[in-house]
Amino acid sequence: MLMIKAIVRPEKADEVMAELMLAGFPSISKMDLLGRGKQKGIQVGDNHYNQISKKLLIIVIQDDEKEDVLSIIMRTAKTGDHGSFGDGKIFVLPVHEAYTISNGKNQL
């Protein structure tokens, strides 16, 4: 199994989640976060914003579903035809174990 962590613009999070749901991936966690990427924040007039609001989407999938999920996230989270700085980042991590709390069963 794999865990996909996608950091996306706040205005794109619900759209990404809806597209994943339509494709058969309904189990997603969403969190608010602050951070910055390579652009080191943004300058608006005289104000420099060091940390920018983002959403973190977390989904656990089977290994063979990776390309479908990545494609959906990249297509849906991108702004404009070519994308923009600040559109986000996707991390793919292995999941070694997963347990259901209510029954204690290992899901792998």
C-alpha angles and dihedrals in degrees: 000000000000135000116217116201112189122186108201141167111277092239090056100048099085092045091051091048092049092050092049090049091052089051092054101265104115100152108090135142120211128197136176116238143167125222148117138238134204091311089069094223128307136283117222110179107305093341123094115200107205096186126038128204114252139162124237115213118194124192131168116211143166115271093249092056094061099097093048093050094044091049092051093048095046094046095045100039095048117103118219125350096299103027128241141241108280096033088123147245136268125214124193117202133176118248111214098179138008127184133191107229097211096057103016093233122151107237096205 
